[in-house]
């Protein structure tokens, strides 16, 4: 499968301009990519605060239908981030996969980021579960930024046979303080998951400046052995295409069969003890 990572600089709060750019890129890469992946909140920008309530979309919104129409017309599947308007006036930081011209999967962020400079927990509701979606010969999971830093979610995704982990990111420089390099941290996390679980990992960050936030990009695709096979530069929009092959996943998992040997009952037992405050 030909996979494209699309490192964009979303226009702050302007769904129409960001949608127009996404559709343009989809058309540009007709025949060159089977799946294009855009960053977290790629239709809106990040630091919206109260404006979030004015840019929410549903799977039935006309903007989403436009993406479906173009996807069907040109034969390119797409993953992107958006503000989702849920029931009861709840809003979510969500990712959507459109496959074969139809909304195929929606993943809500389970752990909105509320540390360092981030205040998502003041605005976004939390998702409830990890979803998987079939794409070509792969089983994919979409995890959104901070969710990637909760290994339990990747462990769940791995048990659902995830062979392509999609990480949609909005990572600025200095987001959690001067002692932590976000770019190095993301690369380490991605390589760890790829190697341990024998899967491809696509980490798609944005670029551009919003308020005092400077997003650095450096998106990348990592193969099941932890090798970077595609990488976008720091600080500028970029699209990089690479080939991913399920055969490599199968080979990696034969050599390091972590999930084959995993006993989920041990995990469940310990989690139950922790939840009941009886772990010692």
N, C-alpha and C positions, 0 to 999 in steps of 0.2 A: 504494500500500500504506500502511495506517495503522500507523505505528511508534510504540511506546511505550518510553520509557526510565524505568526503575524504580529510584529512588535509595533504597535501604533502609539500615537500621541492624541488621545481623545480630546475633542473640544469640550470644555467644561460646561456641563449642563445642557448641551445641544444634541438631543437625540437624533434629529433629522440630519445634521451634518455628519455625525458619526455613522449613522445608518448608510448614508450616501457613500461614504468612504468605504465601508465594509462591502457594499454591493459592487463598487468599482473594483476592489481588490479581488473579489470572487470572480468577476468576469475576466479580469486580467489573467487569472491563473486557471482558467478553463483548460482542461486537458493536461495541465501541469501538476495538479494536486488532486487527490481524492478527498482529503479532509484538511480544512484550514482551521487553525485554532487562534482565537483572539484573546486578549487579556481579560482579567477580572474587570467588571463594570465598564467594558469597552464601549458601550452605547451611551454612557453618561459622563464619564470621568468619576473621580473618587470622592473628593472632599466636599460633598454637597450639603451635608447637615440637613437643615429644614427643607431645602429644595428637593430632597428625596421624595417627598410626598407628592410632588408635581410631575415626576418623570417616570412613575411606575407603569409597567406594562403587564399584560396577561398573555397567555399563549394564543388568545383570540384577537389580540390587538392588530390593527391594520399594519403596523410596522413589522410585526412578526410574520404576517401573511405575505408581505413583500419579500422577506428573506426566503420564505418557503417557495414562492414563485420563481425567484432567480435560481435557487438551488435546484429545483426541478428542471428548469430551462437549460441550465448549463452543465448539470451533472456533477456539481461540487457540494460536498457535505461541509457543515460548518459548526463550530462551537464558539460561543461568545458569552460575555458577561453582561448582565443587565439588572436593573432594579425591578423586582417583581411585585406587583400589587396582588396581595393575597386576600382571603376572606376576612371580614371583620376589620377592615382598614389596616391590616398588618402588612408590613413591607419586608421584603427579603433581599439579601444580596445573593443573586442566583446566577447559575450558568445553564445554558440551553444548548442541546445538540439538535440540529436539524439534519435529518438523514433522508435522502431520496425525496426531498421536497415537503417533508412533514416534520412536525415537532415530535421528536422521538424520546427525549429525556430532558427533565429539568431537575437540577440539583441545587438545593438551598444550602447556603453556608451554615454549618452547624455551630461554629464557634466564632461569631463576629468579634473582630479584634478590639480589645479594650485594655491596652497597656501601651507603654511608651507614649507616643504622640497620638495614638489611635483612639477614636471614640465611637466605634461602630455600635457597641452595645447600647448606646443611648437612643439609637434610631431603628436598628434592624431587629426583627424577630429571628429566632433560631430555627434552622431546619431540624428534622427529626430522624433522618436515616440516610444511609449511604446507598446510592442507586448505582446500578451497572447498566450498560447499554452495548449491544452488539454493533460493531462497525467493521465491515469487511470480514476478515477471519479473526478479528480481535474482540476481546471483551474489555470494555473501557469503563473507567470510573473517573468522574470529574470531582476533584477536591479544590476548594477555593481558598487560596492563600493560607491564612492561619490554620485551617483544617489540616494542612500538610504537616504542621508541627505537632499534631496529636497522633502519635504512632498507632494508637488503637484504631483509628479510622482506616489507615492504610492496611492494618492487619485484617480488619473486616473486609476491605476491598479485595485483599489477596485471597481470602477464603471464598469469595464470590468469583474466583478464577480470573481476576483482573490481569490482563496481559499488556494493557496500555493505560498508564496512569496519567491523567491530564491535570496539571496544576495551573489554574488561572490565578495570576498574581498581580497585585499592585504594591510593589516594594520600592519605597523611596530611600535615598541615602540618609543614614543616621536615624532611621525610624525608631530604633529601640536603644539609642544611645551611642556614644563614641567608642565604646569598648567592643562592639559587635559589628562585624562586617556582614551586611545582609547578603551581598553577592556571594561571598565565600560560604556563608551558612546555607544558602539555597543549593549551591552546587554539592555540598556535602550531603545534605538531606536527600537530594535527588539521586546521587550515586549510591547512597546507602540503600534506599528502597529498591532501586534497579537491581543491585547486586544480590541483596538478600532474597528478594521475591522473584527474581528472574523475569523482570518485565521492562518494557520501554517506559521512560518517564519524559513527558514533555512539560517543561516549565516555561510559561509564557507571561512575561512581565511587560509593562508599558514604559514609555518614555514621556518626556515633557514636564512642564512645571505647573503646579496648581498652588495658589496662595504661597506658602513657604515650603511646599513639598517639591522635591526634585527627584523624579523617577528615572532610574538609570538603565533599565532594559536588561541587556545581557541574557536574553531568553536562550533556551537550549533544549536539545533532545539528547537523551542518554540511553544507550542500549542496555540489554540485560546483563552485560558484564561490567557496567559502570563507565563505559567509554563515551565521551561526548562526540556525537556524530553530526550535529548541526548546531550552530551558535550564531546569535545576532550580536552586533557590536554594542558597546556602551553608548548610551546617550542619543541615538538617532533611530528613526523608523527603519524597519527592515523586515523583509520576508525571506525566510530560508526554507528550502525544500529538501527533504531527505527520504530515502526509502527505508521502510521498516518491514521486517519479515518474521512471520510467526515461527518459522523454522528456527530462528535464533533463540526465541523464547523457549521452545521445546528442548533445545540443546542445553541452554543454561540451567533449566530445571532438572535435567537428568544429572548434571554435575553437582548441583547444590539443591537437593529436594526438600527445602524447608517446610513447605506446606504439606507435602506428603507425610512427613514425620510428625507434624504438629498434633498434639492432643488438646482439643478445645475444652475438654472437660476439666483439665487442670486450670486453664484460664478462668472458666466459669466458676469453679469452686472458689478460687482466690478472690475473684471480683465480688462474689456473694459475701464472702467474709469481710472484705473491705467495706462494702455497702452497709453491712450490719455492724460495723465498728468492732468486729471481733477478731480481726486479723492480728496475729502475733507469732 
